[in-house]
Amino acid sequence: MNAEHVEPMSELLPPAPRPRRRWLTALLGTLIFMGGTACGAGLMLVVVDKRIQHAIHHPEEAPRRIAARLKWRLGLDDDEQTKVEAIVAKHQTELMAIRRDVQPKVVEQLEQVRDEINGVLTDSQREHWTKLYDEIRDRWLPALPK
């Protein structure tokens, strides 16, 4: 072989592959997983909140919902489910009577809290507090059913 025609070894070999970035892949995978977890948790909170609000504002549906849940959890047959629904409906009437007796006292105490907090606030804060208070009260303490 002629020394003039010898090509360096580096020209004959393919370029060296870039080192793998396993840490980057793991980091991206973790970030994607955490993002999915956060989205799922947020969606779950929205759904649970909606279901709780619906149950609070529609107590007349409680006997049917409770009986259906117990049918699934306890394996009740249709006759048992009907009897359970009747029992829950009977006691729900009694519970609503108790609520009618107690809720005015609860409302009175909450109004005292609202008024005392109003006394501490500026006019703009008071306006904001009153709106916030009304929203919270309407959401978590609906009017008594007839």
N, C-alpha and C positions, 0 to 999 in steps of 0.2 A: 504494500500500500504506500501510496505517496503521501508524504506529510502535508503537502499543500491541499490535498483533497479530503482530509479528515475533518469531518464536521464535529463540532462539540456535542457531547452527549445530551446536553440540555435541549438542543434543537430536535433530537430524535424522539425524546420522550414527550408524552402529552403533558399539559400543564397540571400541576398538582391540584387536586380537588380542594375547594375551600373547606375549612374545618366546619363540622356540623355545629349548629347552635342549639343544642338540646335545651339549654336553659331558656332560650327565647320561646321555643315551642311549648315548654312546660308553663312558662309565664303566661303566654297567650291562652293556653287551654284553661289555666286557672282563672284568668280574667273573664273568659267567656262563661265558665261555670258559675262564677260569682255573680255575673250580670244576670244570668238565667235564674239563679236563686233569688236575687233581689226582685226581679220582675214577677216571679211566681209568688213570692211572699206578699208583694204589694197587691197583686190581683186577689189573693186569698183574703187579705184584709178588707178589700172593697166588697167582695162577695159576702163575707161573714157579716160585715156591717149592714149591708142591705137586708140580709135575712133577719138579723136581730131587729132592725127598724120595722120590717114588715110584721114580725111577730108582736112587737110592742103596739103597733097601730091597728092590728087586726086580731084582737084576742078571741073573737068569735070562731076563728079557724083552729084554735088550739086543741080542742078535743079530737078533731079529725086528724090533725098532724101528730098528736101524741099517740093516738091509737095506731096510726100507720107505722110510726117509728117502733112501737112496741111489738107490732105484728112482725116486723122484720127482725128485730133483735131477739124476740122470745119465740118466734115461730108460731104465733097465734093463728088459729083458723078463723074463718069469717065470722062465725058466731061469737067467738071470744073477743074478736076485735070490736064487734058491735056493742057487746056488753061493756068493754073497757071504755069505749067512746062515750057511752051513756053515763058511766060512773064519773068520768072526767068532766063531762058537761054539767052534771048535777053539782059537783064540788066547785066548778068554776063559777057557777052562779053565786054560791056562798062566798067564794073568794072576792068576787066583784062587789058584793055587799060590804065586806070588810074594807075593801079599797075605797068605796064611797065614803065610809066613816073616817078613814085615816088620811086620804089624800088632801082634804082641805087643810089639815094641820101641817102636812108636808109643804103644801103650797105657801101657807102663811110663813113658815120658817124660811123658805127660800126667798120670799119677798122681803123679809127682814134682812137677810144677807145682802140681797140686791140693793136695798136702800142704804144700808150701812156702808157698802162699798161705794155707792154713789156719793156719799158724804166726803169721801177721801179724794175723789177725782176732780180734775179740771173739767170745764164744760165740754171740750172736744173729746176727752177721755170718757166722760159720762155718756155722751151720745153713742160712742163706739161700744162701751160696756153694755148699754141697754139693748142695742141690737144683738150683740153677742149673747147676752143672757136670754133674750127672747128666742133666739135660734136654738140654743141648748135646751131650754125648757120645752119648746115645742117638739124637739127631736126625742128627748128622753123621758118626758112626762106629758104624754098626750092627754087631751081632755077625757074625762070619764065617759064611757059609753052609756047610752040611755038604757 
